[in-house]
Structure formats: C-alpha cells, structure tokens
Amino acid sequence: MTHPWRSSVREILHRLRVAGPMIVLVVGWSAASWVLGSGRLPGPLESLRLLGTTIGENPVVAAQGGGSWGYSIHVLSTFWHVLAGASGGMIIGCLGALLAAQSSLSWSVADTLLEAIRTVPPLIVVPFAAIALSGSNSVQLVSVALYAALMMAVYTFNAIENIPLNYVQLATLLGASRLRRMANVQIPAMLPRLLGPVRVVLAFSLGISVVAEYLASPTGIGRVMKFAMAYSDVHLIVVGVLWTVIIAFVYDAATVLFFGFFMRWTGRRQLVEWMAR
C-alpha cells in the first residue's frame, strides 16, 4: 500500500521535473541581464512588457520599416507561412516516400537520391528562392516546404523500415491490395514513429522561415529583426525571439494533440513515451 506522503513527493518531483528547465532559463536570463545591463539584454519582465507594447501599433517598429501594425502582422505572417509550407511539404514527403516504398526499384532510387540531397544544408535554398521569386512571401513557403518534404521523406523511409515484416506478409496472405496494406497496415504502424520527427521538422522550419524573412521576404518576424539589427535595437530583437519561441510551443502542442487523437489505439503511456524521446 502506497503512503499518501509518497504520492505527494512523487507529484512534487514530477512538477519540478517539468518546471525545472523553465525556472533555470528564467534565472539564467535574469542573471545575464543583470550582468550585461538591460540596454544590451532586457530581462524577462521587461521583455514581456515589450511583447505587449509592440504587438499593436508601435512607432518604433513603424519607424524602422516594420509597418504601422507593429509585430502583429509579422507574427501572423510567420505563423501561417510556416504552417502552410511545413504541412504541405511534410504531407508530400511522407506520401512520396510511402508510395516509393511499395516497389523495390522505386525504393532504391528514392533512397539514393535522398542520401545525396540530405547532406546539402537546407538554408542554401533560400538565396536561390529569393532570386527566383523576387523577394515575395513565397520565399518562405518554398524554402520551408522543400526542407519539410525532404526531411519527412527520410524519416518516413526509416519508419517503414522499422515496421515488423510479418505485418505486411500477413496482410498480403489475407489478400490485401497494395493500397489496402498501405492504408491499414503501414500508416498506422509508422505513425507513432513520426511524432518526434514532425516536431523536429516544425521547429527547424520555423528557423528557416525567419532566415528567409530576414534575407528576402517583405513580412515576417525576421523582417522586423533585420531592421532592428540595422538600428541596433536589442529590445525588438529579443521580442522577435520570444514570438518565435511562442509559435514553436503552439506548433509543438498542436502536433502532440493531433497525433494523440489519431494514436488513441496506442495507449496514453506509449504516447507519453514517444513525446519524451
């Protein structure tokens, strides 16, 4: 029989484990701000205040070329362009790899191409996209979608390779067609293994989008950070970093909820294990 105090201790330790990294981050941030000075690195409270005062109409953002809507229009631009580009790219990459895996010849060809392409840094695409698309918002979409498609294709191939062979053999023995095996066997079997990769791809896609905005796009968090850096405005740069982190948390939480809905058959414990990896 478990004593009540032991359960309380476990609950406290669990909460400390969850909140511990955030506490360390805030304390370290405050210490660094105190050492460097708020003019070079605003503290957490000052940054939160700036987060609220720059989201709407802000004369500083407007004077530095960010428009008359403050950070709001740029945050929304980054959010939706990354969401559209990463989602479309991941779907294309996942389906492409899944279809290529149905034939040994297409599997070997696709695997060879991916092995050659995956060594190329994803940010190398941004300057070429900026030239081809004349510095429009499409630079974000194309850069993010291309990276997401390539990475998800690699992760999907790895997930398919880890599917127990007897699953597919039993489905074939029972007369299932290729489409039926893909829909009823391969996709459910590889779905838990794609949760971690999707979270990683979304995080990196957000970083690629900010770089694309900094280099070429007319809107986005990177656009404001570009002008803020030109004017040596550390405060707006820190606010941009905070908005990027907030968007990343939103994406991550939505991804976990999405996979949790489609992976109810795996059980809550297995889902938590995959989240922790």
C-alpha positions in Angstrom: 0.0 0.0 0.0 1.4 3.4 -1.1 1.5 6.0 1.7 -0.1 9.4 0.9 3.1 11.3 1.6 5.0 9.2 -1.0 2.4 10.1 -3.7 2.7 13.8 -2.7 6.5 13.6 -3.0 6.3 12.0 -6.4 3.8 14.7 -7.6 6.2 17.4 -6.4 9.2 15.8 -8.1 7.2 15.4 -11.3 6.2 19.1 -11.2 9.8 20.1 -10.5 11.0 18.0 -13.4 8.5 19.7 -15.8 9.0 23.3 -14.5 12.7 22.9 -13.7 14.2 23.8 -17.1 11.9 26.9 -17.3 13.0 28.0 -13.9 16.7 27.6 -14.8 16.1 29.5 -18.0 14.4 32.5 -16.3 17.0 32.6 -13.5 19.9 32.4 -16.0 18.3 35.1 -18.3 17.8 37.4 -15.3 21.4 37.0 -14.2 22.7 37.6 -17.7 20.5 40.7 -18.0 21.8 42.0 -14.6 25.4 41.4 -15.7 25.1 42.9 -19.2 22.6 45.5 -18.4 19.0 45.9 -19.7 20.2 48.0 -22.6 22.1 45.0 -24.0 19.8 42.3 -22.8 16.4 43.1 -21.5 15.3 40.9 -18.5 12.3 38.6 -18.6 9.8 41.1 -17.1 10.9 43.9 -19.4 10.7 41.5 -22.4 7.2 40.5 -21.5 6.2 44.2 -21.3 7.7 44.8 -24.7 5.9 41.8 -26.0 2.6 43.5 -25.2 3.5 47.1 -26.3 4.9 46.1 -29.7 2.1 43.7 -30.8 -0.2 46.5 -31.9 0.6 49.9 -33.5 4.1 50.8 -32.4 6.0 53.9 -33.6 9.4 52.2 -33.1 8.5 49.3 -35.4 6.9 51.7 -37.9 10.0 54.0 -37.9 12.3 51.0 -38.5 10.4 49.8 -41.6 8.1 47.2 -40.0 4.8 48.9 -41.0 2.1 50.5 -38.9 0.7 47.3 -37.4 3.5 46.6 -35.0 4.6 43.0 -34.6 1.1 41.5 -35.1 1.1 41.3 -38.9 4.6 39.9 -39.0 3.8 37.3 -36.3 0.8 36.1 -38.3 2.8 36.1 -41.5 5.4 33.8 -40.0 2.8 31.6 -38.3 0.7 30.9 -41.4 3.5 30.7 -43.9 5.4 28.1 -41.8 2.2 26.2 -41.1 1.2 26.1 -44.8 4.7 25.3 -46.1 5.7 22.8 -43.4 2.3 21.0 -43.5 2.3 20.8 -47.3 5.9 19.7 -47.5 5.5 17.0 -44.8 2.4 15.6 -46.5 4.2 15.5 -49.9 7.3 14.0 -48.5 5.5 11.4 -46.4 3.2 10.3 -49.2 6.0 10.3 -51.7 8.2 8.0 -49.6 5.2 5.8 -48.8 4.4 5.3 -52.5 8.1 4.8 -53.4 8.3 2.1 -50.7 5.8 -0.1 -52.5 8.3 -1.1 -55.1 11.9 -2.2 -54.5 13.1 -0.3 -57.6 11.5 3.0 -56.7 12.6 2.5 -53.1 16.3 2.1 -54.1 16.1 5.1 -56.5 14.4 7.4 -53.9 16.8 6.3 -51.2 19.8 7.0 -53.3 18.5 10.5 -54.2 17.7 11.3 -50.6 21.1 10.2 -49.4 22.7 12.6 -51.9 20.4 15.5 -51.1 20.2 15.2 -47.4 23.9 16.4 -47.0 23.1 19.7 -48.6 22.3 22.4 -45.9 18.7 23.5 -46.2 19.4 27.2 -45.9 21.4 27.1 -49.2 18.0 27.1 -51.0 16.9 30.4 -49.5 19.1 32.8 -51.7 18.1 31.0 -54.9 14.4 31.1 -53.9 14.7 34.8 -53.2 16.1 35.5 -56.6 13.6 33.3 -58.4 10.6 34.6 -56.5 11.7 38.2 -56.5 11.6 38.6 -52.7 7.9 37.8 -52.2 6.4 35.9 -49.3 6.6 32.8 -51.5 10.2 32.6 -50.5 9.1 31.4 -47.0 6.7 28.9 -48.4 9.1 27.3 -50.9 12.1 27.2 -48.6 10.1 25.6 -45.7 8.1 23.2 -47.9 11.2 21.9 -49.7 13.0 21.3 -46.4 10.0 19.7 -44.8 9.4 17.4 -47.8 12.9 16.1 -47.9 13.2 15.6 -44.2 9.9 13.8 -43.8 10.7 11.6 -46.8 13.9 10.5 -44.9 12.0 9.9 -41.6 9.2 8.1 -43.4 11.6 5.7 -45.0 13.2 5.0 -41.6 9.7 4.4 -40.1 8.7 2.0 -42.8 11.9 0.0 -42.4 11.1 -0.5 -38.7 7.7 -1.9 -39.4 7.7 -5.6 -38.5 7.8 -7.6 -41.7 5.2 -10.1 -40.6 2.5 -7.3 -40.6 2.9 -6.8 -44.3 3.2 -10.5 -45.0 0.1 -11.3 -43.1 -1.8 -8.6 -45.0 -0.6 -10.0 -48.3 -1.5 -13.5 -47.3 -5.1 -12.3 -46.5 -5.4 -10.8 -50.0 -5.0 -7.1 -49.2 -4.0 -4.9 -52.1 -1.1 -2.5 -52.0 -3.4 0.4 -51.3 -5.1 -1.5 -48.5 -1.8 -2.6 -47.0 -0.6 1.0 -47.1 -3.7 2.4 -45.5 -4.5 -0.2 -42.9 -1.0 -1.6 -42.0 1.9 0.7 -42.9 0.4 4.1 -42.0 -0.9 3.0 -38.5 2.3 1.1 -37.8 4.6 4.0 -38.7 2.5 6.8 -37.2 3.9 6.7 -33.6 7.5 6.9 -35.1 6.7 10.1 -36.9 5.6 12.1 -33.9 9.2 13.1 -32.9 10.3 13.8 -36.5 7.3 16.1 -37.1 8.1 18.1 -34.0 11.7 18.5 -35.1 10.8 19.4 -38.7 8.3 22.1 -37.5 10.9 23.6 -35.2 13.6 23.7 -37.9 11.1 25.0 -40.5 10.3 28.0 -38.2 14.0 28.8 -38.1 14.3 28.5 -41.9 11.3 30.8 -42.3 12.8 33.5 -40.0 16.1 33.4 -42.0 14.1 33.6 -45.3 12.2 36.6 -43.9 15.5 38.2 -42.9 17.0 37.8 -46.3 14.2 38.5 -48.7 10.5 38.3 -47.6 8.6 41.6 -47.1 6.8 40.4 -44.0 7.6 38.2 -41.0 9.4 38.2 -37.7 12.8 38.0 -39.5 11.9 41.2 -41.4 11.4 43.2 -38.2 14.5 41.7 -36.7 16.5 42.7 -39.8 15.6 46.4 -39.4 16.0 46.2 -35.6 19.5 44.8 -36.1 20.4 47.6 -38.5 19.3 50.1 -35.9 21.0 48.1 -33.0 17.6 47.8 -31.3 18.2 44.8 -29.0 14.7 45.1 -27.5 12.9 44.4 -30.8 15.3 41.5 -31.5 14.5 39.9 -28.1 10.8 40.4 -28.7 11.2 38.6 -32.1 12.9 35.7 -30.4 10.1 35.5 -27.8 7.5 35.4 -30.6 9.4 32.7 -32.4 9.5 30.6 -29.2 5.8 31.1 -28.6 4.9 30.0 -32.1 7.2 26.9 -31.7 5.3 26.0 -28.5 2.0 26.4 -30.2 3.1 24.1 -33.1 4.5 21.6 -30.7 1.3 21.4 -28.6 -0.9 21.2 -31.6 1.3 18.4 -33.0 1.0 16.3 -29.8 -2.8 16.8 -29.7 -3.1 15.9 -33.4 -1.1 12.7 -33.0 -2.8 11.9 -29.7 -6.2 11.9 -31.5 -5.1 9.6 -34.2 -3.0 7.4 -31.9 -5.6 6.6 -29.3 -5.1 2.9 -30.0 -1.5 3.1 -28.8 -2.5 4.0 -25.2 -1.6 7.1 -23.2 1.6 5.6 -21.8 3.1 4.9 -25.2 2.2 8.3 -26.4 3.9 9.9 -23.5 7.0 7.8 -24.1 7.1 9.0 -27.7 6.7 12.6 -26.6 9.6 12.2 -24.2 12.0 11.0 -26.9 
